[in-house]
Amino acid sequence: MKKCFLLFFLFLLIGCQAEETESFVESNGSYQAELTIRGVTYMSLGQWNEGQYTIEEEIGEVKTKVDLDYRGDAPEGISSNYLNEGTPIYSVQQYSDVFLAEREDGTYEIFD
């Protein structure tokens, strides 16, 4: 009987912790860095500066920085919920759906 009670208590404890974690994420807002180009949204894969991709050309710069949770129509031009206005955006030779954003520290953020 004690073993059953102990198992029940452990399941109850684990379940309560999971609910608290979900509420914390929802209330604090965990957001993915996004870049929208011509109405298509690309997600950040992190930073790069090691020669994995070859820059093809600058396609423009971020024109609009939107709120983190913005879900309306994409603004004209290039927009991001993460990058600052004026951030240069580059296409790469290897893939037509991968873009690099040049950060102020000289590294590049990969968007796919």
C-alpha positions as CSV (number, residue, x, y, z in Angstrom):
1,M,0.0,0.0,0.0
2,K,2.8,2.4,0.8
3,K,4.4,1.8,-2.6
4,C,1.1,2.7,-4.3
5,F,0.8,5.8,-2.3
6,L,4.4,6.8,-3.0
7,L,4.0,6.2,-6.8
8,F,0.7,8.2,-6.8
9,F,2.4,11.1,-4.9
10,L,5.4,11.1,-7.3
11,F,3.0,11.3,-10.4
12,L,1.1,14.0,-8.7
13,L,4.2,16.0,-7.9
14,I,5.6,15.6,-11.5
15,G,2.3,16.6,-13.0
16,C,2.1,19.8,-10.9
17,Q,5.7,20.8,-11.9
18,A,4.8,20.4,-15.6
19,E,1.8,22.6,-15.3
20,E,3.9,25.3,-13.6
21,T,6.5,25.2,-16.3
22,E,3.9,25.6,-19.1
23,S,2.3,28.6,-17.3
24,F,5.7,30.2,-16.9
25,V,6.6,29.9,-20.6
26,E,3.1,31.2,-21.6
27,S,3.2,34.2,-19.3
28,N,6.8,35.2,-20.0
29,G,6.6,34.6,-23.8
30,S,9.3,32.5,-25.4
31,Y,9.7,33.7,-28.9
32,Q,11.6,32.6,-32.0
33,A,13.7,35.2,-33.9
34,E,12.0,35.7,-37.2
35,L,12.9,37.4,-40.5
36,T,10.2,38.1,-43.1
37,I,11.2,38.7,-46.7
38,R,8.5,39.1,-49.4
39,G,5.9,37.7,-47.2
40,V,7.8,34.5,-46.3
41,T,9.0,34.1,-42.7
42,Y,12.3,32.5,-41.9
43,M,13.4,31.3,-38.4
44,S,16.8,31.9,-36.9
45,L,19.2,28.9,-36.6
46,G,21.7,30.9,-34.6
47,Q,24.9,32.7,-35.3
48,W,27.6,31.9,-37.8
49,N,31.0,33.3,-38.8
50,E,32.9,30.2,-39.8
51,G,32.6,30.0,-43.6
52,Q,29.7,27.5,-43.8
53,Y,27.9,29.7,-46.3
54,T,29.2,32.0,-49.0
55,I,27.5,35.4,-49.3
56,E,26.1,36.0,-52.7
57,E,24.7,39.5,-52.5
58,E,23.1,42.0,-50.2
59,I,19.3,41.8,-50.8
60,G,18.4,44.7,-48.6
61,E,18.1,45.7,-45.0
62,V,15.5,45.3,-42.2
63,K,13.0,48.1,-42.8
64,T,10.6,47.4,-39.9
65,K,11.2,45.9,-36.5
66,V,7.9,44.4,-35.3
67,D,6.7,43.3,-31.8
68,L,7.9,39.9,-30.7
69,D,4.4,38.4,-30.8
70,Y,3.3,40.2,-34.0
71,R,1.1,38.0,-36.1
72,G,-0.6,40.4,-38.6
73,D,0.2,40.9,-42.3
74,A,3.8,41.3,-43.0
75,P,4.9,44.9,-43.5
76,E,6.3,46.0,-46.9
77,G,9.9,45.1,-47.4
78,I,12.0,43.1,-45.0
79,S,10.9,42.9,-41.3
80,S,12.0,41.1,-38.2
81,N,10.9,40.7,-34.6
82,Y,14.5,40.3,-33.6
83,L,16.8,42.3,-35.8
84,N,17.2,46.1,-35.6
85,E,16.1,48.3,-38.5
86,G,19.0,48.8,-40.9
87,T,20.5,45.4,-40.4
88,P,21.9,44.2,-43.7
89,I,20.5,40.9,-45.1
90,Y,22.4,38.7,-47.6
91,S,21.5,35.8,-49.8
92,V,23.9,32.8,-49.9
93,Q,25.2,30.8,-52.9
94,Q,24.5,27.4,-51.5
95,Y,20.7,27.7,-50.8
96,S,18.0,30.0,-52.1
97,D,16.0,29.8,-48.9
98,V,18.8,30.7,-46.4
99,F,19.7,34.3,-45.5
100,L,22.3,35.9,-43.3
101,A,21.8,38.9,-41.2
102,E,25.0,40.8,-40.4
103,R,25.1,41.7,-36.7
104,E,26.9,44.7,-35.2
105,D,29.7,42.5,-33.8
106,G,30.6,41.1,-37.3
107,T,28.9,37.7,-36.9
108,Y,26.0,36.5,-39.0
109,E,22.6,35.3,-37.9
110,I,21.4,32.4,-40.1
111,F,17.7,32.4,-41.1
112,D,16.1,29.4,-42.8
